[in-house]
Amino acid sequence: MEIIDGDKVECSRCDELLSLDDANVLGKTNNRSYAKPICGDCLEKVGVPQGYELERDVSYLKQDSKATE
């Protein structure tokens, strides 16, 4: 999962750019390194497939982009 501008990700299904505050992340139950960001609209369409877990609050992934200024 690539974080853009320190606080945004791209939905892995529709490519919409969304903030980490609004993003959900689908992860595989048995593979902690698998994480796909998904927007709320796409989540409503696909739900949480069997074998996956949903993480709704990923705001902790924000990076301070102004730290270098």
C-alpha positions in Angstrom: 0.0 0.0 0.0 1.5 3.3 -1.1 0.8 6.4 0.9 0.6 9.6 -1.2 1.5 13.0 0.2 1.7 11.6 3.7 -2.0 11.2 4.2 -3.7 9.8 1.1 -4.1 6.4 -0.5 -5.6 5.2 -3.8 -8.6 2.8 -3.7 -7.3 -0.5 -5.0 -10.6 -1.1 -6.8 -11.7 2.2 -8.4 -8.4 4.3 -8.1 -10.2 7.1 -6.2 -7.7 9.1 -4.1 -8.9 9.3 -0.5 -7.6 10.4 2.8 -6.4 7.9 5.4 -9.2 9.1 7.6 -11.8 7.9 5.1 -10.0 4.7 3.9 -10.7 1.1 4.9 -8.1 -1.6 4.5 -8.8 -5.2 3.5 -6.2 -7.6 4.7 -5.9 -11.3 4.4 -6.4 -13.2 7.7 -3.3 -15.4 7.2 -1.0 -12.8 5.5 -0.3 -9.7 7.5 1.7 -8.1 4.7 -1.3 -8.0 2.4 -3.2 -4.7 2.7 -5.5 -3.2 0.0 -7.0 0.2 0.6 -10.7 0.5 -0.4 -13.1 3.4 -0.4 -16.5 3.2 1.3 -18.5 2.9 -2.0 -16.4 -0.1 -3.2 -16.6 -1.7 0.3 -20.4 -1.5 0.0 -20.2 -3.3 -3.3 -17.7 -6.1 -2.4 -18.1 -6.4 1.3 -15.5 -8.4 3.3 -14.8 -11.6 1.4 -14.2 -14.8 3.4 -10.6 -15.0 4.6 -10.2 -11.3 4.7 -10.3 -8.8 7.6 -11.4 -5.2 7.5 -9.5 -2.4 9.3 -11.6 0.8 9.4 -9.2 3.2 11.2 -5.9 3.5 9.4 -5.2 7.1 10.4 -2.2 5.9 12.4 -0.4 5.4 9.0 -0.3 9.2 8.3 3.2 10.5 7.7 4.2 14.1 8.5 5.0 15.5 5.1 6.0 18.9 6.7 8.7 17.4 8.9 11.4 18.2 6.2 10.4 21.9 6.0 
